[in-house]
Amino acid sequence: ADLGAGVAMVLDGGACKVGVESTVIDLTGRRARLLRPGGVARGDIEALIGPLAAPWRGRIDSPGMLASHYAPKLPVRLGARAPKGREALLAFGRPAPKGFVRVRNLSPGGDLKQAARRLFACLRALDSPQWTRIAVMPIPDEGIGAAINDRLRRAAASRRR
C-alpha cells in the first residue's frame, strides 16, 4: 500500500523474525555509539565490546534516525492508560484498559520479542480514519523493548503533513 502503483510486483517473504531487526552501531570513533536500537539489545552489545558512547544529538548518521519515522497516518499517543475520545489502542500485556474503540495487543502475555515481531502489523491494522488517534500502552524499555519504544517515539513525533 505504501509503495503505490509505481511498483510492478512485491515479493512477500513472510513475517520478519525479529520485527525491529536493524540495530545500527557507529564504530568510527574511539568508542562505539548505538545510533538506533534494534534486534540486538544494548546490553548484549556492551557485553561484547564494552560501554557504548552516547549518540550525537541532532546528527542523522543512519537511516531511521529522523525524529518522525515509521509513522502511521493517524497521530500516535504514548503512555496511554485510558481512552481520550475515539482512540484505537495498541496494547501490551493484560489487562488492556476498557473503552477504546479498537484494540490490537502486541503480546497479551507481555513477551517483548513477540511484541517486536507484531509491532508494524498491529500499527498498520489500527491506522484507520475511523479513529482519531492510536493510543499506545507503556512498554518496558529493556532489551528489545528499547527498540520497540524507539520506533513508537518516532511514530508519535510531530510531523509535517
N, C-alpha and C positions, 0 to 999 in steps of 0.2 A: 504494500500500500504506500509506503514512503518513497519508493523508487519511481513511481509514475509510469507513464506509457513509453518512456524512452528506453526501457529495458525489455529486450525481446524474451528473455527467459530467466527464471530464478531456479536454481537447484536447491532443494531443501535437504540439508544434511541432518535434519532432526534437531532435537534439543541439545543445547550446549551441556557439556559435562559439569561445568562449574557455574556458568551464568555470568560471572563477573571476572572472566579469565585474566585479562591483561593487567598484571602488576607491572608498573614501569619504574625502573630504577636508573638514576644518573650515576655513572661510575667515572665521570671525567675529573672530579675533584679529589682532594686528599681523603675525604670521607664520602661514602656513598650517600645519595639522597633518594628518599622514596618520593617520586613525583606523583604517582597515583596508586592507591592500594587496589589489589585485585585478589585473584585466587590464591596467591601465596601471601600468608599473613606476615605482618611486620616482625613479629616475634620470631618466626621461623627464619626470616632473612637475617635478623640480628644474631641469632644463634650460630649462623654460619660465618658471617663477616664482621660482626661487631656492631656497635651502636650506629644508627643512621643519623646523618645531619638533618637539620630542619630544611624543608623545601624553601626556595626563594619565593617570597611573596610578590605577586604581580607579574611574574615571568611565565610565559607559556613555552615550556620546553618539551612538550609531548602532546600528541592528540588526546582529547578527552580532558584537558585541563581548563577549558573555558569555564567561567562561573556558571553559565547555563549550558547544560549539555544533557543528553539522554532524556529530554523533556517531552512529556505528552502535551497535547493541545490544551487540556484543562490545567488550571493552576493547581499546585500541589501544596498542601498544608502539613507540616511535620508536627510530631508530638501530640497527635490527636488522642483524646480520651473520651470525648463526647462530640456528637454532631453539631455543626453550625450550618443550618439551612439544609439544602438538598445535596448533601455530600455523599459520594461513594467512599467506602473505606478499604484501604489496603491494610489488612490486619496481620498480626503476628502473635502466635500462641493463642491460648484460651484464657478467659473468655473474651470474645470480641464484644465491644460495647454495643448496646442496642440503639436503634433509632436512625441508623444510616440507611439510605435508600437502596444501596447495593453493597455487598461485601465480598471481597476475594481475600483469602487467607494465604499468606506466603508459606506458612508452616503451622498448622494447628497444634503440633507437638512442640513448637519452639525450637526447631532444628535450623540453625543458621545456614548450613550447607544446602538444605532443601530450599530455604528462603532465597538464597543467592541464585539457585537454578531457576526459580519461578518468578524472579523479580520483574523482568521485562514483559513476560507474557501476562502477568497479573496487571501491570500498569496499562498495557495495551487494552486488556479486557475492560478496564474501568474508564478508559478515555472516551467518554460519550457525551454529546451535548445535552443529554437528558439530565445530567447532574451539573451542579455549579462548580464543583471542585473535587479533587481527590484528597482525602484526608489520610494520613499515614500514622499508624500507631508507633510508639517508640520501639526501636530495635536495639538490642545490646551492641555496643561499639567495641566488641572484642573479636579477635580472629577475623574471619571473613565478614563479620558484621561491620567492620570498619569500611570495607569496600562497598557493602550494601548502602551504608549511610552516606558515603561519598557520592554514590550515584543518585541517591534521593535528595541530598542537598543541592546537587546540580540541577536536578529535575524541578526543585522548588525555587531556584534562584530567579530573581527578576529577569525578565527577558523582553526584548522588543518584538512587537508583532508586526 
